């Protein structure tokens, strides 16, 4: 999704908009179980076919 409201965190802990990312930028990630909607955990089953 290409939107200003989609925020990521850079290596300094600062929020950065996905539309401002440039090749070579470093961002942080976190892997959590389960589904999420607008960042909030939801109970669901995801089936990929």
mmCIF file of the N, C-alpha and C atoms, coordinates in Angstrom:
data_MODEL
# 
_entry.id   MODEL 
# 
loop_
_atom_site.group_PDB 
_atom_site.id 
_atom_site.type_symbol 
_atom_site.label_atom_id 
_atom_site.label_alt_id 
_atom_site.label_comp_id 
_atom_site.label_asym_id 
_atom_site.label_entity_id 
_atom_site.label_seq_id 
_atom_site.pdbx_PDB_ins_code 
_atom_site.Cartn_x 
_atom_site.Cartn_y 
_atom_site.Cartn_z 
_atom_site.occupancy 
_atom_site.B_iso_or_equiv 
_atom_site.pdbx_formal_charge 
_atom_site.auth_seq_id 
_atom_site.auth_comp_id 
_atom_site.auth_asym_id 
_atom_site.auth_atom_id 
_atom_site.pdbx_PDB_model_num 
ATOM 1   N N  . UNK A 1 1  ? 0.855  -1.168  0.000  1.00 0.00 ? 1  UNK A N  1 
ATOM 2   C CA . UNK A 1 1  ? 0.000  0.000   0.000  1.00 0.00 ? 1  UNK A CA 1 
ATOM 3   C C  . UNK A 1 1  ? 0.896  1.225   0.000  1.00 0.00 ? 1  UNK A C  1 
ATOM 4   N N  . UNK A 1 2  ? 0.682  2.110   -0.934 1.00 0.00 ? 2  UNK A N  1 
ATOM 5   C CA . UNK A 1 2  ? 1.494  3.311   -1.071 1.00 0.00 ? 2  UNK A CA 1 
ATOM 6   C C  . UNK A 1 2  ? 0.707  4.495   -0.519 1.00 0.00 ? 2  UNK A C  1 
ATOM 7   N N  . UNK A 1 3  ? 0.859  4.755   0.762  1.00 0.00 ? 3  UNK A N  1 
ATOM 8   C CA . UNK A 1 3  ? 0.108  5.834   1.404  1.00 0.00 ? 3  UNK A CA 1 
ATOM 9   C C  . UNK A 1 3  ? 0.968  6.515   2.461  1.00 0.00 ? 3  UNK A C  1 
ATOM 10  N N  . UNK A 1 4  ? 0.774  7.811   2.621  1.00 0.00 ? 4  UNK A N  1 
ATOM 11  C CA . UNK A 1 4  ? 1.516  8.561   3.638  1.00 0.00 ? 4  UNK A CA 1 
ATOM 12  C C  . UNK A 1 4  ? 1.216  8.071   5.043  1.00 0.00 ? 4  UNK A C  1 
ATOM 13  N N  . UNK A 1 5  ? 0.049  7.442   5.236  1.00 0.00 ? 5  UNK A N  1 
ATOM 14  C CA . UNK A 1 5  ? -0.342 6.996   6.575  1.00 0.00 ? 5  UNK A CA 1 
ATOM 15  C C  . UNK A 1 5  ? 0.318  5.683   6.971  1.00 0.00 ? 5  UNK A C  1 
ATOM 16  N N  . UNK A 1 6  ? 0.968  4.999   6.037  1.00 0.00 ? 6  UNK A N  1 
ATOM 17  C CA . UNK A 1 6  ? 1.684  3.771   6.369  1.00 0.00 ? 6  UNK A CA 1 
ATOM 18  C C  . UNK A 1 6  ? 3.063  4.170   6.864  1.00 0.00 ? 6  UNK A C  1 
ATOM 19  N N  . UNK A 1 7  ? 3.304  3.972   8.152  1.00 0.00 ? 7  UNK A N  1 
ATOM 20  C CA . UNK A 1 7  ? 4.551  4.410   8.782  1.00 0.00 ? 7  UNK A CA 1 
ATOM 21  C C  . UNK A 1 7  ? 5.415  3.209   9.130  1.00 0.00 ? 7  UNK A C  1 
ATOM 22  N N  . UNK A 1 8  ? 6.700  3.396   8.948  1.00 0.00 ? 8  UNK A N  1 
ATOM 23  C CA . UNK A 1 8  ? 7.699  2.413   9.332  1.00 0.00 ? 8  UNK A CA 1 
ATOM 24  C C  . UNK A 1 8  ? 8.654  3.079   10.310 1.00 0.00 ? 8  UNK A C  1 
ATOM 25  N N  . UNK A 1 9  ? 9.580  2.313   10.863 1.00 0.00 ? 9  UNK A N  1 
ATOM 26  C CA . UNK A 1 9  ? 10.550 2.859   11.809 1.00 0.00 ? 9  UNK A CA 1 
ATOM 27  C C  . UNK A 1 9  ? 11.940 2.660   11.227 1.00 0.00 ? 9  UNK A C  1 
ATOM 28  N N  . UNK A 1 10 ? 12.725 3.744   11.203 1.00 0.00 ? 10 UNK A N  1 
ATOM 29  C CA . UNK A 1 10 ? 14.087 3.629   10.677 1.00 0.00 ? 10 UNK A CA 1 
ATOM 30  C C  . UNK A 1 10 ? 15.033 3.130   11.764 1.00 0.00 ? 10 UNK A C  1 
ATOM 31  N N  . UNK A 1 11 ? 16.292 2.941   11.413 1.00 0.00 ? 11 UNK A N  1 
ATOM 32  C CA . UNK A 1 11 ? 17.264 2.364   12.344 1.00 0.00 ? 11 UNK A CA 1 
ATOM 33  C C  . UNK A 1 11 ? 17.549 3.246   13.555 1.00 0.00 ? 11 UNK A C  1 
ATOM 34  N N  . UNK A 1 12 ? 17.103 4.508   13.524 1.00 0.00 ? 12 UNK A N  1 
ATOM 35  C CA . UNK A 1 12 ? 17.267 5.422   14.657 1.00 0.00 ? 12 UNK A CA 1 
ATOM 36  C C  . UNK A 1 12 ? 16.015 5.501   15.522 1.00 0.00 ? 12 UNK A C  1 
ATOM 37  N N  . UNK A 1 13 ? 14.982 4.696   15.188 1.00 0.00 ? 13 UNK A N  1 
ATOM 38  C CA . UNK A 1 13 ? 13.738 4.698   15.938 1.00 0.00 ? 13 UNK A CA 1 
ATOM 39  C C  . UNK A 1 13 ? 12.774 5.784   15.516 1.00 0.00 ? 13 UNK A C  1 
ATOM 40  N N  . UNK A 1 14 ? 13.065 6.473   14.426 1.00 0.00 ? 14 UNK A N  1 
ATOM 41  C CA . UNK A 1 14 ? 12.222 7.565   13.941 1.00 0.00 ? 14 UNK A CA 1 
ATOM 42  C C  . UNK A 1 14 ? 11.205 7.029   12.930 1.00 0.00 ? 14 UNK A C  1 
ATOM 43  N N  . UNK A 1 15 ? 9.958  7.497   13.028 1.00 0.00 ? 15 UNK A N  1 
ATOM 44  C CA . UNK A 1 15 ? 8.919  7.096   12.075 1.00 0.00 ? 15 UNK A CA 1 
ATOM 45  C C  . UNK A 1 15 ? 9.235  7.672   10.699 1.00 0.00 ? 15 UNK A C  1 
ATOM 46  N N  . UNK A 1 16 ? 9.031  6.845   9.676  1.00 0.00 ? 16 UNK A N  1 
ATOM 47  C CA . UNK A 1 16 ? 9.246  7.283   8.303  1.00 0.00 ? 16 UNK A CA 1 
ATOM 48  C C  . UNK A 1 16 ? 8.087  6.774   7.453  1.00 0.00 ? 16 UNK A C  1 
ATOM 49  N N  . UNK A 1 17 ? 7.557  7.629   6.604  1.00 0.00 ? 17 UNK A N  1 
ATOM 50  C CA . UNK A 1 17 ? 6.452  7.250   5.732  1.00 0.00 ? 17 UNK A CA 1 
ATOM 51  C C  . UNK A 1 17 ? 6.965  6.372   4.606  1.00 0.00 ? 17 UNK A C  1 
ATOM 52  N N  . UNK A 1 18 ? 6.179  5.402   4.209  1.00 0.00 ? 18 UNK A N  1 
ATOM 53  C CA . UNK A 1 18 ? 6.574  4.502   3.131  1.00 0.00 ? 18 UNK A CA 1 
ATOM 54  C C  . UNK A 1 18 ? 6.822  5.267   1.829  1.00 0.00 ? 18 UNK A C  1 
ATOM 55  N N  . UNK A 1 19 ? 6.139  6.387   1.631  1.00 0.00 ? 19 UNK A N  1 
ATOM 56  C CA . UNK A 1 19 ? 6.336  7.158   0.395  1.00 0.00 ? 19 UNK A CA 1 
ATOM 57  C C  . UNK A 1 19 ? 7.667  7.909   0.397  1.00 0.00 ? 19 UNK A C  1 
ATOM 58  N N  . UNK A 1 20 ? 8.326  8.013   1.548  1.00 0.00 ? 20 UNK A N  1 
ATOM 59  C CA . UNK A 1 20 ? 9.614  8.700   1.631  1.00 0.00 ? 20 UNK A CA 1 
ATOM 60  C C  . UNK A 1 20 ? 10.807 7.750   1.633  1.00 0.00 ? 20 UNK A C  1 
ATOM 61  N N  . UNK A 1 21 ? 10.554 6.448   1.554  1.00 0.00 ? 21 UNK A N  1 
ATOM 62  C CA . UNK A 1 21 ? 11.649 5.485   1.539  1.00 0.00 ? 21 UNK A CA 1 
ATOM 63  C C  . UNK A 1 21 ? 12.445 5.603   0.251  1.00 0.00 ? 21 UNK A C  1 
ATOM 64  N N  . UNK A 1 22 ? 13.737 5.394   0.382  1.00 0.00 ? 22 UNK A N  1 
ATOM 65  C CA . UNK A 1 22 ? 14.614 5.394   -0.782 1.00 0.00 ? 22 UNK A CA 1 
ATOM 66  C C  . UNK A 1 22 ? 15.416 4.101   -0.777 1.00 0.00 ? 22 UNK A C  1 
ATOM 67  N N  . UNK A 1 23 ? 15.863 3.691   -1.951 1.00 0.00 ? 23 UNK A N  1 
ATOM 68  C CA . UNK A 1 23 ? 16.668 2.489   -2.050 1.00 0.00 ? 23 UNK A CA 1 
ATOM 69  C C  . UNK A 1 23 ? 17.876 2.615   -1.127 1.00 0.00 ? 23 UNK A C  1 
ATOM 70  N N  . UNK A 1 24 ? 18.115 1.572   -0.352 1.00 0.00 ? 24 UNK A N  1 
ATOM 71  C CA . UNK A 1 24 ? 19.238 1.562   0.576  1.00 0.00 ? 24 UNK A CA 1 
ATOM 72  C C  . UNK A 1 24 ? 18.868 1.952   1.995  1.00 0.00 ? 24 UNK A C  1 
ATOM 73  N N  . UNK A 1 25 ? 17.644 2.513   2.223  1.00 0.00 ? 25 UNK A N  1 
ATOM 74  C CA . UNK A 1 25 ? 17.205 2.841   3.578  1.00 0.00 ? 25 UNK A CA 1 
ATOM 75  C C  . UNK A 1 25 ? 17.089 1.561   4.401  1.00 0.00 ? 25 UNK A C  1 
ATOM 76  N N  . UNK A 1 26 ? 17.374 1.662   5.685  1.00 0.00 ? 26 UNK A N  1 
ATOM 77  C CA . UNK A 1 26 ? 17.224 0.538   6.603  1.00 0.00 ? 26 UNK A CA 1 
ATOM 78  C C  . UNK A 1 26 ? 16.006 0.789   7.468  1.00 0.00 ? 26 UNK A C  1 
ATOM 79  N N  . UNK A 1 27 ? 15.124 -0.219  7.570  1.00 0.00 ? 27 UNK A N  1 
ATOM 80  C CA . UNK A 1 27 ? 13.943 -0.108  8.424  1.00 0.00 ? 27 UNK A CA 1 
ATOM 81  C C  . UNK A 1 27 ? 13.931 -1.287  9.387  1.00 0.00 ? 27 UNK A C  1 
ATOM 82  N N  . UNK A 1 28 ? 13.224 -1.122  10.499 1.00 0.00 ? 28 UNK A N  1 
ATOM 83  C CA . UNK A 1 28 ? 13.109 -2.176  11.496 1.00 0.00 ? 28 UNK A CA 1 
ATOM 84  C C  . UNK A 1 28 ? 11.830 -2.961  11.265 1.00 0.00 ? 28 UNK A C  1 
ATOM 85  N N  . UNK A 1 29 ? 11.852 -4.223  11.646 1.00 0.00 ? 29 UNK A N  1 
ATOM 86  C CA . UNK A 1 29 ? 10.674 -5.070  11.503 1.00 0.00 ? 29 UNK A CA 1 
ATOM 87  C C  . UNK A 1 29 ? 10.465 -5.907  12.753 1.00 0.00 ? 29 UNK A C  1 
ATOM 88  N N  . UNK A 1 30 ? 9.265  -6.401  12.895 1.00 0.00 ? 30 UNK A N  1 
ATOM 89  C CA . UNK A 1 30 ? 8.900  -7.240  14.035 1.00 0.00 ? 30 UNK A CA 1 
ATOM 90  C C  . UNK A 1 30 ? 7.947  -8.320  13.527 1.00 0.00 ? 30 UNK A C  1 
ATOM 91  N N  . UNK A 1 31 ? 8.221  -9.566  13.861 1.00 0.00 ? 31 UNK A N  1 
ATOM 92  C CA . UNK A 1 31 ? 7.382  -10.667 13.419 1.00 0.00 ? 31 UNK A CA 1 
ATOM 93  C C  . UNK A 1 31 ? 6.503  -11.105 14.586 1.00 0.00 ? 31 UNK A C  1 
ATOM 94  N N  . UNK A 1 32 ? 5.197  -11.011 14.393 1.00 0.00 ? 32 UNK A N  1 
ATOM 95  C CA . UNK A 1 32 ? 4.232  -11.428 15.405 1.00 0.00 ? 32 UNK A CA 1 
ATOM 96  C C  . UNK A 1 32 ? 3.303  -12.473 14.806 1.00 0.00 ? 32 UNK A C  1 
ATOM 97  N N  . UNK A 1 33 ? 2.754  -13.333 15.651 1.00 0.00 ? 33 UNK A N  1 
ATOM 98  C CA . UNK A 1 33 ? 1.801  -14.325 15.170 1.00 0.00 ? 33 UNK A CA 1 
ATOM 99  C C  . UNK A 1 33 ? 0.420  -13.703 15.031 1.00 0.00 ? 33 UNK A C  1 
ATOM 100 N N  . UNK A 1 34 ? -0.385 -14.323 14.191 1.00 0.00 ? 34 UNK A N  1 
ATOM 101 C CA . UNK A 1 34 ? -1.769 -13.893 14.039 1.00 0.00 ? 34 UNK A CA 1 
ATOM 102 C C  . UNK A 1 34 ? -1.938 -12.757 13.055 1.00 0.00 ? 34 UNK A C  1 
ATOM 103 N N  . UNK A 1 35 ? -3.193 -12.433 12.770 1.00 0.00 ? 35 UNK A N  1 
ATOM 104 C CA . UNK A 1 35 ? -3.508 -11.367 11.832 1.00 0.00 ? 35 UNK A CA 1 
ATOM 105 C C  . UNK A 1 35 ? -3.572 -10.008 12.506 1.00 0.00 ? 35 UNK A C  1 
ATOM 106 N N  . UNK A 1 36 ? -3.427 -8.975  11.698 1.00 0.00 ? 36 UNK A N  1 
ATOM 107 C CA . UNK A 1 36 ? -3.493 -7.603  12.207 1.00 0.00 ? 36 UNK A CA 1 
ATOM 108 C C  . UNK A 1 36 ? -4.304 -6.766  11.233 1.00 0.00 ? 36 UNK A C  1 
ATOM 109 N N  . UNK A 1 37 ? -5.013 -5.792  11.769 1.00 0.00 ? 37 UNK A N  1 
ATOM 110 C CA . UNK A 1 37 ? -5.773 -4.845  10.963 1.00 0.00 ? 37 UNK A CA 1 
ATOM 111 C C  . UNK A 1 37 ? -5.495 -3.462  11.529 1.00 0.00 ? 37 UNK A C  1 
ATOM 112 N N  . UNK A 1 38 ? -4.884 -2.591  10.731 1.00 0.00 ? 38 UNK A N  1 
ATOM 113 C CA . UNK A 1 38 ? -4.464 -1.263  11.191 1.00 0.00 ? 38 UNK A CA 1 
ATOM 114 C C  . UNK A 1 38 ? -3.614 -1.361  12.452 1.00 0.00 ? 38 UNK A C  1 
ATOM 115 N N  . UNK A 1 39 ? -2.775 -2.411  12.518 1.00 0.00 ? 39 UNK A N  1 
ATOM 116 C CA . UNK A 1 39 ? -1.855 -2.575  13.635 1.00 0.00 ? 39 UNK A CA 1 
ATOM 117 C C  . UNK A 1 39 ? -2.440 -3.246  14.859 1.00 0.00 ? 39 UNK A C  1 
ATOM 118 N N  . UNK A 1 40 ? -3.747 -3.483  14.861 1.00 0.00 ? 40 UNK A N  1 
ATOM 119 C CA . UNK A 1 40 ? -4.399 -4.111  16.008 1.00 0.00 ? 40 UNK A CA 1 
ATOM 120 C C  . UNK A 1 40 ? -4.537 -5.612  15.757 1.00 0.00 ? 40 UNK A C  1 
ATOM 121 N N  . UNK A 1 41 ? -4.219 -6.413  16.781 1.00 0.00 ? 41 UNK A N  1 
ATOM 122 C CA . UNK A 1 41 ? -4.337 -7.864  16.644 1.00 0.00 ? 41 UNK A CA 1 
ATOM 123 C C  . UNK A 1 41 ? -5.800 -8.261  16.486 1.00 0.00 ? 41 UNK A C  1 
ATOM 124 N N  . UNK A 1 42 ? -6.063 -9.203  15.578 1.00 0.00 ? 42 UNK A N  1 
ATOM 125 C CA . UNK A 1 42 ? -7.411 -9.734  15.379 1.00 0.00 ? 42 UNK A CA 1 
ATOM 126 C C  . UNK A 1 42 ? -7.316 -11.253 15.349 1.00 0.00 ? 42 UNK A C  1 
ATOM 127 N N  . UNK A 1 43 ? -8.369 -11.908 15.839 1.00 0.00 ? 43 UNK A N  1 
ATOM 128 C CA . UNK A 1 43 ? -8.424 -13.364 15.773 1.00 0.00 ? 43 UNK A CA 1 
ATOM 129 C C  . UNK A 1 43 ? -8.992 -13.734 14.411 1.00 0.00 ? 43 UNK A C  1 
ATOM 130 N N  . UNK A 1 44 ? -8.206 -14.497 13.646 1.00 0.00 ? 44 UNK A N  1 
ATOM 131 C CA . UNK A 1 44 ? -8.670 -14.909 12.334 1.00 0.00 ? 44 UNK A CA 1 
ATOM 132 C C  . UNK A 1 44 ? -7.845 -16.092 11.866 1.00 0.00 ? 44 UNK A C  1 
ATOM 133 N N  . UNK A 1 45 ? -8.315 -16.707 10.834 1.00 0.00 ? 45 UNK A N  1 
ATOM 134 C CA . UNK A 1 45 ? -7.583 -17.777 10.181 1.00 0.00 ? 45 UNK A CA 1 
ATOM 135 C C  . UNK A 1 45 ? -7.248 -17.310 8.781  1.00 0.00 ? 45 UNK A C  1 
ATOM 136 N N  . UNK A 1 46 ? -5.992 -17.426 8.413  1.00 0.00 ? 46 UNK A N  1 
ATOM 137 C CA . UNK A 1 46 ? -5.560 -17.023 7.082  1.00 0.00 ? 46 UNK A CA 1 
ATOM 138 C C  . UNK A 1 46 ? -5.230 -18.279 6.295  1.00 0.00 ? 46 UNK A C  1 
ATOM 139 N N  . UNK A 1 47 ? -5.920 -18.452 5.181  1.00 0.00 ? 47 UNK A N  1 
ATOM 140 C CA . UNK A 1 47 ? -5.694 -19.618 4.340  1.00 0.00 ? 47 UNK A CA 1 
ATOM 141 C C  . UNK A 1 47 ? -5.255 -19.141 2.962  1.00 0.00 ? 47 UNK A C  1 
ATOM 142 N N  . UNK A 1 48 ? -4.053 -19.495 2.580  1.00 0.00 ? 48 UNK A N  1 
ATOM 143 C CA . UNK A 1 48 ? -3.548 -19.127 1.259  1.00 0.00 ? 48 UNK A CA 1 
ATOM 144 C C  . UNK A 1 48 ? -3.678 -20.326 0.347  1.00 0.00 ? 48 UNK A C  1 
ATOM 145 N N  . UNK A 1 49 ? -4.188 -20.077 -0.853 1.00 0.00 ? 49 UNK A N  1 
ATOM 146 C CA . UNK A 1 49 ? -4.364 -21.164 -1.831 1.00 0.00 ? 49 UNK A CA 1 
ATOM 147 C C  . UNK A 1 49 ? -3.501 -20.910 -3.028 1.00 0.00 ? 49 UNK A C  1 
# 
